[in-house]
Amino acid sequence: MTRIYIVRHCQAIGNVKHWFQGIIDSEITDCGAKQLDCLAARFATIPFDAIYSSPLQRARLTAEAVDRTLRLPIQIDDELREINGGILEGLPYAEIYRRYPEVERTWNDEPYRFDPPGGESMRKVYDRAGRLLDRVLRANPGKTVVLCSHGTLIRNLFCRVMELPLERINEIPFSNNTAVSLLEFDESGRCNIVFRNDD
């Protein structure tokens, strides 16, 4: 049995300011720092064998909190990064709604079609989520692993493990900041979702 904990990053400025923060490396908030202390306490008694993180600091700091007790080497993995919003990066959502109403409609209503100019399509995120999952499972058979990532990437991971087509991604809600999910995979690769979005 291979176990994978999936952790969304702590609260960052973009979450509070309602920006499309995507690949912007925004600072964490005071609330985010408190969330990390709670997360560290939660994982103090959870053994794991490997930990991976997105390169963005809000995820890296989250991985460091998870890892405070065990102090394993954190493996930075670019495939755990958030979606690249292209022209939307750093814009307040209110401005996106005003300037790019069709892009906004797609993001909310048909995210499987989301493909912002200068950015990354949801299809590409779905594909790299699948690659990431396959690679982590191959590298860690029978082990317990932690992945620290972002809301959109995590939605796509759940799409994959639930064997849903990308067109059904709106059935999967965003995880909360520092929420934890646990997946178990048997030797055949079949996944059991033990719990999801537990904060």
VENRA-V416298 format. One record per pair of residues at least 24 apart in sequence whose C-alpha atoms are under 10 Angstrom apart, sorted by sequence separation. I is the first residue (numbers start at 0). J is the second residue. D is the distance in Angstrom with one decimal. If there is no record, write none. Layout:
i = <I I>
j = <J J>
d = <D D>
This chain:
i = <9 10 38 39 40 41 42 43 44 45 47 48 49 50 51 52 53 54 55 128 132 149 150 160 172 174 9 10 35 36 39 40 42 43 44 49 50 51 52 53 54 55 127 128 131 149 150 157 8 9 31 35 38 39 42 43 51 52 53 54 55 125 128 129 130 149 150 8 34 35 37 38 39 40 42 52 53 54 88 124 125 128 129 132 149 153 32 35 36 37 38 39 40 51 52 53 87 124 125 127 128 129 132 149 160 161 162 9 26 27 28 31 32 35 36 38 39 84 85 86 87 88 124 125 126 127 128 129 148 160 161 24 25 26 27 31 34 35 84 85 86 87 88 121 124 125 126 128 129 147 160 161 24 25 26 27 36 83 84 85 86 87 121 124 125 128 129 160 161 6 22 23 24 25 32 83 84 85 86 124 125 128 147 160 22 23 24 27 83 84 85 122 125 126 146 21 24 27 83 84 85 121 125 145 146 83 84 85 145 157 82 83 84 145 82 83 84 144 81 82 83 144 157 82 125 126 143 125 143 82 83 124 82 141 4 81 122 125 141 3 8 80 121 122 140 141 2 8 11 12 79 140 141 2 3 4 5 6 11 78 140 3 8 9 10 11 80 121 8 9 10 78 79 80 136 8 9 78 79 7 8 9 77 78 136 7 8 9 10 78 137 6 8 9 78 79 136 8 9 78 79 111 112 7 8 77 78 111 112 6 7 9 76 110 111 133 6 110 111 109 110 111 22 23 109 110 111 6 21 22 109 110 21 22 23 109 20 21 22 23 108 20 21 22 107 20 21 22 106 19 20 21 25 19 23 24 19 21 22 23 19 20 21 22 79 80 81 82 19 20 21 79 80 81 82 18 19 20 79 80 81 82 18 19 20 76 78 79 80 81 82 18 19 20 75 76 80 81 17 18 19 73 74 75 76 80 81 16 17 18 19 73 79 16 17 18 78 79 16 17 18 13 16 17 18 19 13 18 13 66 65 65 62 51 62 63 62 49 61 62 60 61 58 59 49 58 59 49 57 58 48 57 58 57 48 49 50 51 52 53 54 55 48 49 50 51 52 53 54 55 47 48 49 50 51 52 53 22 47 48 49 50 51 52 53 21 46 47 48 49 50 51 52 45 46 47 65 61 61 58 22 21 3 21 21 3 3 1 2 1 1 3 2 1 2 9 41 1 2 3 4 5 6 7 8 9 38 0 1 2 3 4 5 6 7 8 9 37 38 0 1 2 3 4 5 6 7 8 35 38 0 1 2 3 4 5 6 7 8 34 35 0 1 2 3 4 5 6 7 34 5 6 7 34 7 31 7 31 6 5 5 38 37 14 34 10 11 7 8 9 10 7 8 9 10 6 7 8 9 5 6 7 8 9 6 7 8 6 7 8 5 6 7 5 6 7 5 6 4 5 6 4 5 3 4 5 3 4 2 3 4 2 3 1 2 3 1 2 0 1 2 0 1 0 1 0 0 1 0 2 0 1 2 3 4 6 7 0 2 4 5 6 2 4 5 6 7 6>
j = <33 34 62 63 64 65 66 67 68 69 71 72 73 74 75 76 77 78 79 152 156 173 174 184 196 198 34 35 60 61 64 65 67 68 69 74 75 76 77 78 79 80 152 153 156 174 175 182 34 35 57 61 64 65 68 69 77 78 79 80 81 151 154 155 156 175 176 35 61 62 64 65 66 67 69 79 80 81 115 151 152 155 156 159 176 180 60 63 64 65 66 67 68 79 80 81 115 152 153 155 156 157 160 177 188 189 190 38 55 56 57 60 61 64 65 67 68 113 114 115 116 117 153 154 155 156 157 158 177 189 190 54 55 56 57 61 64 65 114 115 116 117 118 151 154 155 156 158 159 177 190 191 55 56 57 58 67 114 115 116 117 118 152 155 156 159 160 191 192 38 54 55 56 57 64 115 116 117 118 156 157 160 179 192 55 56 57 60 116 117 118 155 158 159 179 55 58 61 117 118 119 155 159 179 180 118 119 120 180 192 118 119 120 181 119 120 121 181 119 120 121 182 195 121 164 165 182 165 183 123 124 165 124 183 47 124 165 168 184 47 52 124 165 166 184 185 47 53 56 57 124 185 186 48 49 50 51 52 57 124 186 50 55 56 57 58 127 168 56 57 58 126 127 128 184 57 58 127 128 57 58 59 127 128 186 58 59 60 61 129 188 58 60 61 130 131 188 61 62 131 132 164 165 61 62 131 132 165 166 61 62 64 131 165 166 188 62 166 167 166 167 168 80 81 167 168 169 65 80 81 168 169 81 82 83 169 81 82 83 84 169 82 83 84 169 83 84 85 169 83 84 85 89 84 88 89 85 87 88 89 86 87 88 89 146 147 148 149 87 88 89 147 148 149 150 87 88 89 148 149 150 151 88 89 90 146 148 149 150 151 152 89 90 91 146 147 151 152 89 90 91 145 146 147 148 152 153 89 90 91 92 146 152 90 91 92 152 153 91 92 93 89 92 93 94 95 90 95 91 145 145 147 145 135 146 147 147 135 147 148 147 148 146 147 138 147 148 139 147 148 139 148 149 149 141 142 143 144 145 146 147 148 142 143 144 145 146 147 148 149 142 143 144 145 146 147 148 118 143 144 145 146 147 148 149 118 143 144 145 146 147 148 149 143 144 145 177 176 177 177 149 149 132 150 151 135 136 135 136 136 137 139 139 139 140 147 179 140 141 142 143 144 145 146 147 148 177 140 141 142 143 144 145 146 147 148 149 177 178 141 142 143 144 145 146 147 148 149 176 179 142 143 144 145 146 147 148 149 150 176 177 143 144 145 146 147 148 149 150 177 149 150 151 178 152 176 153 177 153 153 156 198 198 176 198 175 176 173 174 175 176 174 175 176 177 174 175 176 177 174 175 176 177 178 176 177 178 177 178 179 177 178 179 178 179 180 179 180 179 180 181 180 181 180 181 182 181 182 181 182 183 182 183 182 183 184 183 184 183 184 185 184 185 185 186 186 187 188 188 190 189 190 191 192 193 195 196 190 192 194 195 196 193 195 196 197 198 198>
d = <8.9 7.7 9.6 8.4 8.6 8.0 7.6 7.5 8.4 9.3 9.0 10.0 7.5 6.2 5.8 5.8 5.8 9.0 9.1 6.7 7.6 9.2 6.0 9.6 9.1 9.0 6.3 9.2 7.9 9.5 4.8 8.2 8.4 5.5 9.5 8.0 8.8 6.4 8.1 7.1 7.7 6.8 8.8 8.1 8.8 8.5 7.9 9.6 9.4 6.6 8.8 6.2 6.5 4.9 7.8 7.9 9.8 9.1 4.5 6.5 8.3 9.3 9.3 8.3 10.0 9.8 8.4 8.9 8.9 9.1 8.8 6.2 7.2 8.8 9.2 6.4 4.7 9.5 9.8 8.1 7.6 6.2 6.9 8.6 8.8 9.8 9.0 8.8 6.8 9.5 9.7 6.3 8.9 8.2 8.2 7.8 7.4 6.5 9.7 9.0 5.4 9.8 8.8 9.8 9.5 9.7 9.6 9.2 9.7 8.3 9.6 9.7 9.1 5.6 9.0 9.7 7.7 9.5 8.9 6.7 8.5 9.8 9.8 8.8 8.6 9.1 9.0 9.3 9.7 8.4 7.8 9.0 8.3 7.4 6.1 9.1 9.3 7.9 8.3 5.8 6.0 9.0 8.7 8.6 9.7 5.2 9.5 9.1 6.3 9.0 6.3 9.0 5.6 7.5 6.8 9.7 9.6 9.6 6.1 5.7 6.0 8.4 9.2 6.9 7.3 7.5 8.7 8.6 8.7 9.5 9.5 7.9 6.2 7.1 9.5 8.4 8.1 4.3 7.0 9.1 9.7 9.9 9.4 8.6 7.3 9.6 7.3 8.7 10.0 7.6 3.6 9.2 8.0 9.0 9.8 9.6 9.7 9.9 8.3 5.0 7.0 8.5 7.6 9.7 9.9 4.9 6.5 9.7 9.8 9.2 7.9 5.1 8.5 9.1 6.3 8.1 9.9 9.8 9.8 7.9 9.4 9.9 9.5 7.6 9.3 9.5 9.8 7.0 9.1 8.9 9.2 9.9 6.6 9.9 9.1 8.4 7.2 9.6 8.8 9.1 9.5 9.3 8.3 9.5 9.2 8.6 8.9 9.4 9.5 9.6 9.5 9.4 8.3 10.0 9.7 9.2 9.8 9.5 6.5 8.6 8.1 9.6 9.5 10.0 7.7 9.7 10.0 9.8 9.0 6.3 9.8 10.0 8.5 10.0 8.5 5.7 7.2 6.2 7.7 9.3 4.7 9.8 9.8 7.2 10.0 7.3 8.1 8.1 9.7 9.8 10.0 8.7 7.9 6.2 8.3 7.6 8.4 5.5 9.8 6.3 9.9 9.2 9.2 8.0 8.2 9.5 9.7 5.8 8.2 8.1 9.6 10.0 8.8 8.7 5.3 9.3 8.4 7.9 7.8 7.7 9.1 6.9 7.1 9.1 9.1 7.2 8.3 9.0 8.4 5.8 8.7 7.1 5.4 6.6 8.6 7.6 8.7 5.4 5.5 9.3 7.7 9.2 5.3 7.4 8.3 8.7 5.7 9.0 9.8 9.5 7.8 8.6 9.4 7.2 6.9 10.0 9.8 8.6 7.4 6.9 9.8 8.4 6.2 9.0 7.9 9.3 7.2 8.5 6.3 5.7 7.9 7.5 6.4 5.4 9.0 8.8 5.4 5.3 5.5 6.8 7.4 6.6 7.7 5.3 7.8 9.5 9.3 7.4 9.8 6.4 6.9 5.5 5.7 8.9 9.9 9.7 9.3 5.9 9.3 5.3 6.3 9.7 9.5 9.6 9.7 7.3 9.0 9.9 8.4 4.1 6.5 9.9 6.8 9.7 5.6 5.7 8.8 8.7 7.2 6.0 8.7 7.9 9.1 8.3 9.3 8.7 9.4 9.2 8.6 9.4 8.5 9.0 8.3 9.1 8.0 9.6 5.9 9.8 6.8 8.9 9.3 8.8 9.4 7.4 9.9 5.7 8.6 8.1 9.4 5.7 8.4 8.8 7.3 9.0 9.8 8.0 8.9 7.8 8.3 8.3 9.7 8.7 6.1 6.9 5.7 6.2 5.9 6.4 9.0 9.4 7.4 5.4 4.9 4.6 4.9 4.7 5.5 9.8 4.8 5.8 6.4 6.0 6.3 6.2 8.0 9.7 7.6 5.7 8.3 8.8 7.8 8.7 9.8 9.6 9.2 7.2 10.0 9.9 7.6 9.5 9.9 8.7 9.6 9.5 8.9 9.1 8.8 10.0 9.1 7.4 9.9 9.7 9.2 7.2 9.0 9.9 10.0 5.8 7.5 8.4 7.7 8.6 7.3 8.5 6.5 9.8 7.0 7.4 4.4 6.4 5.8 6.1 5.9 6.1 5.8 6.0 9.4 9.1 8.8 4.9 5.1 4.6 4.8 4.6 4.9 4.8 5.2 6.1 9.8 9.1 7.3 5.9 6.2 5.7 6.1 6.1 6.3 5.3 8.3 8.2 7.5 8.7 7.9 8.5 7.2 8.5 7.5 8.1 6.5 6.8 9.6 9.5 9.8 9.7 9.4 8.1 7.6 8.5 8.5 7.7 9.4 9.0 9.8 9.0 9.6 8.9 8.8 9.5 9.6 8.6 5.6 6.7 8.6 4.8 7.7 8.7 7.0 5.6 5.0 9.9 9.3 5.5 5.3 8.6 8.3 4.9 8.1 5.9 5.7 9.8 9.4 5.8 6.9 8.2 4.7 8.9 5.7 6.6 6.7 5.1 9.0 5.6 6.3 8.2 4.5 7.9 5.8 6.4 7.0 5.1 8.9 5.7 6.4 8.2 4.5 8.2 5.7 6.3 6.5 5.1 9.0 5.6 6.6 4.8 8.0 6.4 9.6 9.0 9.2 9.5 9.9 9.4 9.5 9.8 9.9 9.9 8.8 9.8 9.9 9.7 8.7 8.5 9.6 9.6 8.9 9.5 9.9 9.7>
